[in-house]
Amino acid sequence: MLKIVVDAMGGDNAPGEIVKGALLSLQAREDFAIVLTGDEDLVRRELEKYSYDASRVELVHCSQVITNDDVPTHAVRGKRDSSLVVGLNLLKTDGEAGGFVSAGSTGAVLTGGIMLVGRIKGVLRPALCPGIPNVRGSQTLLCDCGANAECKPAYLAQFGVMASAYAKAAFGISSPRVGLLTNGTEEHKGDGLHQEAHQLLKATAGIDFVGNIEGRDIMYGDVDVAVSDGFSGNIALKAIEGCGKTVAAMLKKQFTASLGSKLSYLFAKKPISGLANALDYSRFGGSVFLGLKKVVVKSHGSSKAKSIVPSVLQAVEACRGGLIGTMERMLAEAGISEAGKAENA
């Protein structure tokens, strides 16, 4: 049976919310099992609070935890019995383990993923790829959102390929529309990096590149993939998160301003809740770390159970959909070298 390894000690709300979310995910589908890595006493204490199918849950004891205060490279090398490192090693060595989920240190997950799991052949830089809610009621994949602050044109072209593979494998989109995030839709817009990346994406085999897009198009445009350098992508992601929180806070303020507005809220409560949910990108799970030999999902550090559930299911869908194989095939077809050429175009 497919196993999803979950770092039970990673994140601000570990292990309670992590364990709860992992167990809740088991109720959504029956074709996978969970492996929890973490302090046995603490994790068992949480497990005892719930009824679950024990045959689908495995616990691996770990004596250490990597925190956000740790230097990622030193932590991965030095804390070998941490829940994160043990989990990634299980992902690499266990043939049934297809995915790993952690809400722990982003730097440690990225470093550990590259060092322990390894990159797919030909991948120049792995990238973080979250799903962003859009006006169509689906999601736009934003790649990269923070793993690579400085990029070369070839990196951006590969991000388009890897995110397209993810859209195909996990979400069944036959021909994902790919846009390059920059400061204007015209072909000549952007700095030298984005102008070169635009031309390379145009020449890349196997993807449907539709041209440049602006920040508003992530949520309001007609693209399935928004390609970005990690610096710009992270700013976009945090801005979108802040927008959702701001809209919710402003609506609350308006509807509690007077007795009349409070009464109005009673009639508008359902659509307001729907709007808040629509703007919440965490409902799609975490960010998949594309480009590794196995599926790795980085959940938000403040994730609670409701965010861990879709993160686990996200890993299951990616595994069941054949993400790694699809990515390998598409990368080979694209044939992008670090020199900035689409060799097979």
Beta strands, then each sheet from edge to edge (+ up, - down):
strand 1: 2-7
strand 2: 32-38
strand 3: 57-61
strand 4: 97-102
strand 5: 127-129
strand 6: 131-133
strand 7: 139-143
strand 8: 177-181
strand 9: 208-213
strand 10: 225-227
strand 11: 287-290
strand 12: 295-298
strand 13: 336-337
strand 14: 341-342
sheet 1: 3+ 2+ 1+ 4+ 12+ 11- 5+
sheet 2: 6+ 7- 10- 8- 9-
sheet 3: 13+ 14-
end
